[in-house]
Amino acid sequence: MIDSRTFVPTKAFLTKGVGRHKEKLTSFEEALREAHVAQYNLVRVSSIWPPHCNLVQREDGVTNLFPGQVVFAVVAEAQTNEPSRLATAAIGLAIPADSSHHGYVSEHHAFGQRREPAGDYAEDLAASMLATVLGVPFDPDQAWDERKEQWRLSGEIVDSMNMSCSAEAQDDGRWVTVVSALVFCG
C-alpha cells in the first residue's frame, strides 16, 4: 500500500488521445485507450512537477504500471458533439534547472482553438507559474517567444514543453473527446 503522505513520484510521461463515439462516456474511454491509459484508475491531481522526477517516454512509463492500478495524473480534456466544433486539450510542463525544486504542470481545455496555439498557451502557463516561484523576472505582455528566451537565459528553467491534441466533431452526432495528460508512473 502506498502511503499518500510520503508518495512523491520519480517518473512521469506525457500522452494524448482522441476518441469518437455516439455515447459521450465511450468517446472518453476511446480517447484514454488511444492515450494508452484506459486500463488504469486515474486520479486527477493538481499541477506540481515533483522534485527529482524524470520525464520518460510513454512506452517506458507504462511498463511500471499494472491494469487496475490507481495512477495519479494531470489531465486536460474537452468533449463536444456539436458539428464542426473543434475541441482541444493541452498539458504544459516547466521543469526547473535545480532538480531539488518543484516545477509546474498546467492543463488547458478549449473550443475553437487549434492544437499548436493551445499547447503554447499551456506551456506558457506552466513556465509563468514556475518563473514567479523562482523569482525570474518576466513581462506578461511580451510575446511568448520573448518570454521563453528570457526564461532560458535566466538559467532557472531548464525545460518547458507541451502535449496537446485537437479534433473536430463531425456532422453525424457522435461525441469527440480529446485528452492530454501527464501521468505519474514511478
C-alpha positions as CSV (number, residue, x, y, z in Angstrom):
1,M,0.0,0.0,0.0
2,I,1.3,3.4,-0.9
3,D,1.4,5.9,1.9
4,S,0.0,9.0,0.3
5,R,1.7,11.2,2.8
6,T,5.1,10.2,1.5
7,F,4.5,9.2,-2.1
8,V,6.4,11.5,-4.4
9,P,6.6,10.3,-8.0
10,T,10.0,9.8,-9.5
11,K,8.9,9.2,-13.1
12,A,6.2,10.6,-15.4
13,F,5.2,10.6,-19.1
14,L,3.1,12.7,-21.4
15,T,0.4,11.2,-23.5
16,K,-2.7,12.2,-25.6
17,G,-5.6,10.6,-27.4
18,V,-8.8,11.2,-29.3
19,G,-12.0,9.2,-29.1
20,R,-15.2,9.3,-31.2
21,H,-18.5,7.5,-30.3
22,K,-22.2,8.1,-30.2
23,E,-22.0,7.8,-26.4
24,K,-20.1,10.5,-24.5
25,L,-18.6,8.2,-22.0
26,T,-17.5,5.7,-24.6
27,S,-15.9,8.6,-26.5
28,F,-13.9,9.4,-23.4
29,E,-12.9,5.7,-23.0
30,E,-11.7,5.6,-26.5
31,A,-9.6,8.7,-26.0
32,L,-8.0,7.1,-22.9
33,R,-7.4,3.9,-24.9
34,E,-5.6,5.9,-27.7
35,A,-3.5,7.5,-24.9
36,H,-2.7,4.1,-23.5
37,V,-4.1,4.8,-20.1
38,A,-7.6,3.4,-20.2
39,Q,-6.6,0.3,-18.1
40,Y,-5.7,2.4,-15.0
41,N,-7.8,4.1,-12.4
42,L,-6.8,7.7,-13.0
43,V,-6.8,10.1,-10.1
44,R,-6.6,13.7,-11.2
45,V,-4.1,15.8,-9.3
46,S,-3.1,19.4,-9.5
47,S,-0.2,21.0,-11.1
48,I,3.1,20.3,-9.3
49,W,6.1,18.6,-11.0
50,P,7.8,16.8,-8.2
51,P,11.5,17.4,-7.3
52,H,13.8,14.8,-8.7
53,C,11.2,13.5,-11.1
54,N,12.3,12.2,-14.5
55,L,10.3,12.6,-17.7
56,V,10.2,9.2,-19.6
57,Q,8.8,8.0,-22.8
58,R,5.2,6.7,-22.6
59,E,6.4,3.2,-23.7
60,D,8.8,3.1,-20.7
61,G,6.3,4.6,-18.3
62,V,3.5,2.1,-18.8
63,T,5.9,-0.7,-18.1
64,N,5.9,0.5,-14.5
65,L,2.1,0.3,-14.3
66,F,-0.4,-2.5,-13.9
67,P,-4.1,-2.8,-15.1
68,G,-6.4,-1.6,-12.4
69,Q,-3.7,0.4,-10.6
70,V,-4.6,3.7,-9.1
71,V,-2.5,6.2,-11.1
72,F,-2.1,9.9,-10.4
73,A,-2.3,12.2,-13.5
74,V,-2.7,15.8,-14.5
75,V,-5.5,15.6,-17.2
76,A,-6.8,18.1,-19.7
77,E,-9.9,17.1,-21.6
78,A,-12.6,18.6,-23.9
79,Q,-15.7,16.9,-25.3
80,T,-18.3,18.0,-27.9
81,N,-20.9,16.6,-30.3
82,E,-21.6,20.0,-31.9
83,P,-21.0,19.6,-35.6
84,S,-17.8,21.3,-36.8
85,R,-16.8,22.4,-33.3
86,L,-13.1,22.0,-32.5
87,A,-12.2,20.6,-29.1
88,T,-8.6,20.9,-27.8
89,A,-6.8,19.7,-24.7
90,A,-3.2,20.6,-23.7
91,I,-0.7,20.0,-20.9
92,G,2.2,22.4,-20.3
93,L,5.3,21.4,-18.3
94,A,8.0,23.6,-16.9
95,I,11.0,21.9,-15.2
96,P,13.5,23.8,-13.1
97,A,17.2,23.6,-13.7
98,D,17.6,22.7,-10.0
99,S,16.1,19.2,-9.8
100,S,15.6,19.6,-6.0
101,H,13.0,22.3,-6.7
102,H,9.4,21.6,-7.9
103,G,8.2,22.6,-11.3
104,Y,4.7,23.2,-12.7
105,V,2.2,21.4,-14.9
106,S,-0.7,23.2,-16.4
107,E,-3.8,22.0,-18.1
108,H,-5.8,23.9,-20.8
109,H,-9.1,23.0,-22.3
110,A,-10.5,25.0,-25.2
111,F,-13.0,25.1,-28.1
112,G,-12.2,26.6,-31.4
113,Q,-8.5,26.8,-30.6
114,R,-6.1,24.8,-32.7
115,R,-3.6,22.3,-31.2
116,E,-0.4,24.4,-31.6
117,P,-1.6,27.7,-30.0
118,A,-3.3,25.7,-27.2
119,G,0.0,23.8,-26.5
120,D,2.0,27.0,-26.5
121,Y,-0.5,28.6,-24.1
122,A,-0.4,25.6,-21.7
123,E,3.4,25.7,-21.8
124,D,3.5,29.4,-21.2
125,L,1.2,29.0,-18.2
126,A,3.4,26.3,-16.6
127,A,6.6,28.4,-17.3
128,S,5.0,31.5,-15.9
129,M,4.0,29.8,-12.7
130,L,7.5,28.4,-12.3
131,A,9.1,31.8,-13.1
132,T,7.1,33.5,-10.4
133,V,8.1,31.0,-7.7
134,L,11.8,31.1,-8.8
135,G,11.8,34.9,-8.9
136,V,12.6,35.0,-12.6
137,P,11.5,38.4,-13.9
138,F,9.2,38.3,-16.8
139,D,6.8,40.7,-18.6
140,P,3.5,39.0,-19.2
141,D,2.9,41.5,-22.0
142,Q,5.9,40.2,-24.0
143,A,5.3,37.7,-26.8
144,W,5.6,34.0,-25.9
145,D,8.9,33.6,-27.8
146,E,10.4,36.6,-26.0
147,R,9.4,35.2,-22.5
148,K,10.6,31.7,-23.4
149,E,14.0,33.1,-24.4
150,Q,14.2,35.2,-21.3
151,W,13.5,32.2,-19.1
152,R,16.2,30.2,-20.8
153,L,18.7,32.9,-20.4
154,S,17.9,33.1,-16.6
155,G,19.3,29.6,-16.2
156,E,16.5,28.8,-13.7
157,I,14.1,26.9,-16.0
158,V,15.8,24.0,-17.8
159,D,13.0,23.0,-20.0
160,S,9.4,23.6,-20.9
161,M,7.2,21.7,-23.3
162,N,3.7,20.7,-24.1
163,M,1.5,17.9,-25.2
164,S,-1.7,18.9,-27.0
165,C,-4.4,17.4,-29.3
166,S,-7.5,18.6,-31.0
167,A,-10.3,17.1,-33.0
168,E,-13.4,18.4,-34.7
169,A,-16.8,17.0,-34.2
170,Q,-18.4,15.5,-37.3
171,D,-22.0,16.1,-38.6
172,D,-23.1,12.6,-37.5
173,G,-23.9,13.4,-33.9
174,R,-21.1,11.4,-32.4
175,W,-19.1,12.8,-29.5
176,V,-15.5,13.6,-29.9
177,T,-13.2,13.6,-26.8
178,V,-9.6,14.9,-26.7
179,V,-7.4,14.1,-23.7
180,S,-3.8,15.2,-23.0
181,A,-2.2,14.1,-19.7
182,L,0.9,13.9,-17.6
183,V,0.9,10.5,-15.9
184,F,3.0,9.7,-12.8
185,C,4.4,6.2,-13.1
186,G,7.0,5.6,-10.6
